[in-house]
Amino acid sequence: MKTLVVERSTETQSVALVADGATIGKVFPALGVRNAGWCVKVRDFLAERGLAFKDLDRFVVGTGPGSFAGVRAAIAFAQGCALGAGKQYAFGIPSAYAFARAGKRIAVVGDARRGQHWMIAFDGHAVARDFALFGKEELYAAVPEDCA
């Protein structure tokens, strides 16, 4: 099973290939969410590994929170790749879920802009506290004490 994972919800964008129990990734720093060149970079990333989009089994997109333009473009890209490869679906998962780890309690925080921050807390792979928005002062109290 070969899975392509695309993350474009922030200025630092990334792609990963998950295959045979291994994950190989590449980061594209500061491309900008409206930069169309990232599609070519993803194609080249696969070509460096002797693969094309048609060789992939699954397409997964990080759905943010983050840039609507970047997420929307990534979803359209994954859907187009899936259709072109003869696969029925592209999948989306919240980007913060990439931080969840078995046996670890962790809080993931991001800038929601306009003086707001979002936070989600995980207990292993389970959500301990779902996404919520907080002001700066509220945020410190909202992060569970036992989270990294």
ABEGO torsion letter per residue (X at the ends): XBBBBBBAABABBBBBBBBGGBBBBBBBBGAEAABAAAAAAAAAAAAAAGBBAAABABBBBBAOBEBAAAAAAAAAAAAAAAAAAGBABBBBBBAAAAABBBGBBBBBBBBAEGGBBBBBBBBEABBABBBBBBBAAAAAAABBAABX
